[in-house]
Amino acid sequence: MSSFKIDIREMSNINVLDLKGYLDAHTAPDLEKVFQNLLERKKYNILINCKDLTYISSAGLGVFMAYIEDVRKNNGDIKLSNMSPKVYNVFDLLGFPLLYDITKDEKEAIQKFTSPKKL
């Protein structure tokens, strides 16, 4: 069985999720529970740090799609950072860079949360 772990940090009004391991059909429900909990607590600025994410399947990608609309309708966003080329290729193949801010590092993502939105 593949291992998957989520560590959660809060930085001002941004919740940072550090993903580690394999995000697939077996582990996606763990990430869903974290998103549900954040939304119940009205936490809508979510940064996904993928530095230690070694694999993502379509089921894992589906979790992001399931929650992005609720997050954005509450003036929040889901941003992704620190992806390995292997993980980025999966996101890129499915057009995620058009839908999400994917940044080189966490610092850049945090700046995007704090800078004024462009119209």
Wavefront OBJ file of the C-alpha trace (Angstrom):
o trace
v 0.000 0.000 0.000
v 1.325 3.417 -0.941
v 1.794 5.923 1.835
v 0.278 9.389 1.828
v 0.443 12.095 4.452
v -0.945 15.613 4.779
v 0.588 18.144 7.150
v -1.360 21.363 7.664
v 0.191 24.708 8.566
v -1.527 28.058 8.928
v 0.273 31.221 7.829
v -1.798 34.355 8.496
v -4.960 33.667 6.484
v -3.474 30.911 4.297
v -3.721 27.203 5.075
v -0.744 25.323 3.673
v -1.175 21.621 2.966
v 2.093 19.734 2.632
v 1.365 16.606 0.596
v 3.720 13.650 0.910
v 3.717 10.399 -1.023
v 1.125 8.956 -3.383
v -2.184 10.725 -4.003
v -4.394 8.170 -5.739
v -7.873 6.612 -5.514
v -7.021 5.030 -2.156
v -5.663 8.194 -0.544
v -7.813 10.881 -2.227
v -10.534 10.571 0.482
v -7.956 11.747 3.048
v -7.433 14.964 1.069
v -11.206 15.353 0.602
v -11.691 15.256 4.388
v -9.100 18.009 4.837
v -10.806 20.204 2.207
v -14.226 19.607 3.799
v -12.857 20.557 7.201
v -11.260 23.744 5.847
v -14.484 24.812 4.125
v -16.551 24.072 7.259
v -14.172 26.378 9.153
v -14.483 29.027 6.379
v -10.817 28.728 5.385
v -10.736 29.557 1.684
v -7.102 30.467 0.967
v -5.441 27.115 0.417
v -1.883 26.495 -0.719
v -0.920 22.970 -1.718
v 2.821 22.401 -1.340
v 3.705 19.445 -3.588
v 7.408 19.282 -2.716
v 7.113 15.743 -1.328
v 4.250 14.567 -3.545
v 5.727 11.718 -5.566
v 2.666 10.643 -7.567
v -0.823 11.895 -8.385
v -3.585 10.028 -10.206
v -6.730 11.337 -11.867
v -8.617 10.597 -8.629
v -6.205 12.902 -6.801
v -6.677 15.634 -9.391
v -10.434 15.215 -9.043
v -10.259 16.344 -5.424
v -8.953 19.766 -6.499
v -11.698 20.076 -9.120
v -14.377 19.088 -6.589
v -13.584 22.004 -4.263
v -12.293 24.852 -6.427
v -15.738 26.269 -7.205
v -16.774 26.456 -3.519
v -13.429 27.995 -2.588
v -13.564 30.661 -5.304
v -17.203 31.598 -4.720
v -16.073 32.507 -1.196
v -13.321 34.793 -2.565
v -10.587 32.250 -1.901
v -8.324 30.167 -4.101
v -6.339 26.961 -4.272
v -2.743 27.536 -5.349
v -0.124 24.846 -5.920
v 3.629 25.061 -5.441
v 6.887 23.129 -5.452
v 5.927 20.452 -7.983
v 8.440 17.993 -9.303
v 8.572 17.858 -13.120
v 6.888 14.412 -13.023
v 3.919 15.673 -10.991
v 3.703 18.935 -12.968
v 3.450 16.959 -16.222
v 0.279 15.254 -14.982
v -1.280 18.616 -14.071
v -0.132 20.145 -17.360
v -1.452 17.270 -19.466
v -4.943 17.896 -18.087
v -4.820 21.691 -18.489
v -4.562 22.559 -14.798
v -2.118 25.467 -15.371
v -5.015 27.280 -17.087
v -7.255 26.835 -14.044
v -4.846 27.145 -11.127
v -1.848 29.219 -10.105
v 1.058 26.781 -10.070
v 4.152 28.422 -8.664
v 7.797 27.487 -8.420
v 7.845 27.813 -4.629
v 5.697 28.529 -1.624
v 6.926 32.116 -1.260
v 5.687 32.995 -4.761
v 2.283 31.439 -4.065
v 1.931 33.380 -0.805
v 2.752 36.611 -2.659
v -0.024 35.830 -5.155
v -2.487 35.451 -2.280
v -1.463 38.753 -0.762
v -1.150 40.869 -3.916
v -4.250 42.599 -5.292
v -6.207 40.584 -7.833
v -5.909 41.722 -11.440
v -9.110 42.283 -13.390
l 1 2 3 4 5 6 7 8 9 10 11 12 13 14 15 16 17 18 19 20 21 22 23 24 25 26 27 28 29 30 31 32 33 34 35 36 37 38 39 40 41 42 43 44 45 46 47 48 49 50 51 52 53 54 55 56 57 58 59 60 61 62 63 64 65 66 67 68 69 70 71 72 73 74 75 76 77 78 79 80 81 82 83 84 85 86 87 88 89 90 91 92 93 94 95 96 97 98 99 100 101 102 103 104 105 106 107 108 109 110 111 112 113 114 115 116 117 118 119
